[in-house]
């Protein structure tokens, strides 16, 4: 090769190729290889520059394919939304029908002249102790924990039934989201042991993120407060006074959540602040937590109905709205069965969300994803926590 005879030319070629920042591959290729597998250690600087040139050339081609693919996904989504607004029918070619490109070129080499890089530090994810501490510090509030798990389940099931959710929806979504046995304070990544690492702030029976808690309180705070006041009106003595003190805290928290516009990005940012983390502690409260979580599912049902989807939703279909957001979930549900078998799940995600969701990548068509969700629900609905939820729904 020409580069074998001209090391200086090789170095020049490397410098002209686009640089990659950081030591690891970009996030949109996460999950395809481990860091150790993705790198090789050259025996000399000449070999390093040769391997780096090959890597950057291959990576440049992939980046162009990746950008083109996800741009097409976004553009077709905009076009579908426009067609729906004008009451036009959606056809198969309104979706991207190929799967996302996956980088399969050479791995990025390690520079032998540099010391071994330190291990990558994962970003800390706040946990229940952090939510409780923030609530105490910023709102002088500690959630009222249930006397036992069934107390929380009964309140959750009672509210869900009153809101029109079915037993099948409630039990199977609980089973799917909490791994079939999760307690009221179950957090994503800690379903099986508290010695693991939390992978997100998702909390409770249907795994509300801290941004969900902020958003729900901002948009439905008045409704939640009305339900609490109605409950307080039926109490006397210290239980009544305790609930009234809680209502005053929820009022302050609701006012805080309304200090930004009602936009998801704004709520995400607010939820990451200490006061936002404090709001998330409401999920743990036996009076407020069930109201927030049921409201999230009710919002999804109402969204589908407002969009004209009048058929009863199975638990797996309702979970699609919970998983991908109401707009993308409705987009999935509106597909007839023959199209669900052909449309890739990538059409309903952002690139970063798709990269993080191994289930959606593995079950990469709509029908496969819904079937996989149903299968997981089938298995985890047999566990004790799910059976207890079913009993709670039956008033036991």
QUIJO-V926072 format. One record per residue. N is the residue number from 1. SS is DSSP state (a for helix, b for strand, c for the rest). OMEGA is omega as a letter, one per 20 degrees, with the letter a starting at -180 (none if undefined). Layout:
n: (N;N)
ss: (SS;SS)
omega: (OMEGA;OMEGA)
This chain:
n: (1;2;3;4;5;6;7;8;9;10;11;12;13;14;15;16;17;18;19;20;21;22;23;24;25;26;27;28;29;30;31;32;33;34;35;36;37;38;39;40;41;42;43;44;45;46;47;48;49;50;51;52;53;54;55;56;57;58;59;60;61;62;63;64;65;66;67;68;69;70;71;72;73;74;75;76;77;78;79;80;81;82;83;84;85;86;87;88;89;90;91;92;93;94;95;96;97;98;99;100;101;102;103;104;105;106;107;108;109;110;111;112;113;114;115;116;117;118;119;120;121;122;123;124;125;126;127;128;129;130;131;132;133;134;135;136;137;138;139;140;141;142;143;144;145;146;147;148;149;150;151;152;153;154;155;156;157;158;159;160;161;162;163;164;165;166;167;168;169;170;171;172;173;174;175;176;177;178;179;180;181;182;183;184;185;186;187;188;189;190;191;192;193;194;195;196;197;198;199;200;201;202;203;204;205;206;207;208;209;210;211;212;213;214;215;216;217;218;219;220;221;222;223;224;225;226;227;228;229;230;231;232;233;234;235;236;237;238;239;240;241;242;243;244;245;246;247;248;249;250;251;252;253;254;255;256;257;258;259;260;261;262;263;264;265;266;267;268;269;270;271;272;273;274;275;276;277;278;279;280;281;282;283;284;285;286;287;288;289;290;291;292;293;294;295;296;297;298;299;300;301;302;303;304;305;306;307;308;309;310;311;312;313;314;315;316;317;318;319;320;321;322;323;324;325;326;327;328;329;330;331;332;333;334;335;336;337;338;339;340;341;342;343;344;345;346;347;348;349;350;351;352;353;354;355;356;357;358;359;360;361;362;363;364;365;366;367;368;369;370;371;372;373;374;375;376;377;378;379;380;381;382;383;384;385;386;387;388;389;390;391;392;393;394;395;396)
ss: (c;a;a;a;a;c;a;a;a;a;a;a;a;a;a;a;c;c;c;c;c;c;c;c;c;c;a;a;a;c;c;c;c;c;c;c;c;c;b;b;b;c;c;c;a;a;a;a;a;a;a;a;a;a;a;a;a;a;a;a;a;a;a;a;a;a;a;a;a;a;a;a;a;a;a;a;a;a;a;a;a;a;a;a;a;c;c;c;c;c;c;a;a;a;c;c;c;c;c;c;c;c;c;c;c;c;c;b;b;b;c;c;c;c;c;c;c;c;c;c;c;c;c;c;c;c;c;a;a;a;a;a;a;a;a;a;a;a;a;c;c;c;c;c;c;c;c;c;a;a;a;a;a;a;a;a;a;a;a;a;a;a;c;c;c;c;a;a;a;a;a;a;a;a;a;a;a;a;c;c;c;c;c;c;c;c;b;c;c;c;c;c;c;c;c;c;c;c;c;c;c;c;b;c;c;c;c;b;c;a;a;a;a;a;a;a;a;a;a;a;a;a;a;a;a;a;a;a;a;a;a;a;c;c;c;c;a;a;a;a;a;a;a;a;a;a;a;a;a;a;a;a;a;a;a;a;a;c;c;c;c;c;c;a;a;a;a;a;a;a;a;c;c;a;a;a;a;a;a;a;a;a;a;a;c;c;c;c;a;a;a;a;a;a;a;a;a;a;a;a;a;a;a;a;a;a;c;c;c;c;c;c;c;c;a;a;a;a;a;a;a;a;a;a;c;a;a;a;a;a;a;a;a;c;c;c;a;a;a;a;c;c;c;b;a;a;a;a;c;c;a;a;a;a;a;a;c;a;a;a;a;a;c;c;b;a;a;a;a;a;a;a;a;a;a;a;a;a;a;a;c;c;c;a;a;a;a;a;a;a;a;a;a;c;c;c)
omega: (r;a;r;a;a;a;a;r;r;r;r;r;r;a;a;r;r;a;r;r;r;a;a;r;a;a;a;r;a;r;a;r;r;a;a;a;a;a;r;a;a;a;a;r;r;r;r;a;r;r;r;r;r;a;a;r;r;a;r;r;a;a;r;r;a;a;r;a;a;r;r;r;a;a;r;r;r;a;r;r;r;r;r;r;r;r;r;r;r;a;a;a;r;r;r;a;r;r;a;r;r;a;a;a;a;r;r;a;r;r;a;a;a;r;r;a;r;r;r;r;r;r;a;r;r;a;a;r;r;r;a;r;r;r;r;a;a;r;a;a;r;a;r;a;r;r;r;a;a;r;r;a;a;r;r;a;r;a;a;r;r;a;r;r;a;r;a;r;a;a;a;r;r;a;a;a;a;r;r;a;a;r;a;a;a;a;a;a;a;a;a;r;r;r;r;r;r;r;r;r;a;a;r;a;r;r;r;r;r;r;r;a;r;a;a;a;r;a;a;a;a;r;r;r;r;r;r;r;r;r;a;a;a;a;r;r;a;r;r;a;r;r;r;r;r;r;r;r;a;r;r;r;r;r;r;a;a;r;r;r;r;r;a;a;r;r;r;a;a;a;a;r;r;r;r;r;r;r;a;r;r;r;a;a;a;r;a;a;r;r;r;a;r;a;r;r;r;r;r;r;a;r;a;a;r;r;r;r;a;r;r;a;r;r;a;r;r;r;r;r;r;a;a;a;a;a;r;r;r;r;r;a;a;r;r;a;a;r;r;a;a;a;r;r;a;a;a;r;r;a;a;r;r;a;a;a;a;a;r;r;a;r;b;r;a;a;a;a;r;r;r;r;r;a;r;r;r;a;a;r;r;a;a;a;r;r;r;r;r;r;r;r;r;r;a;none)
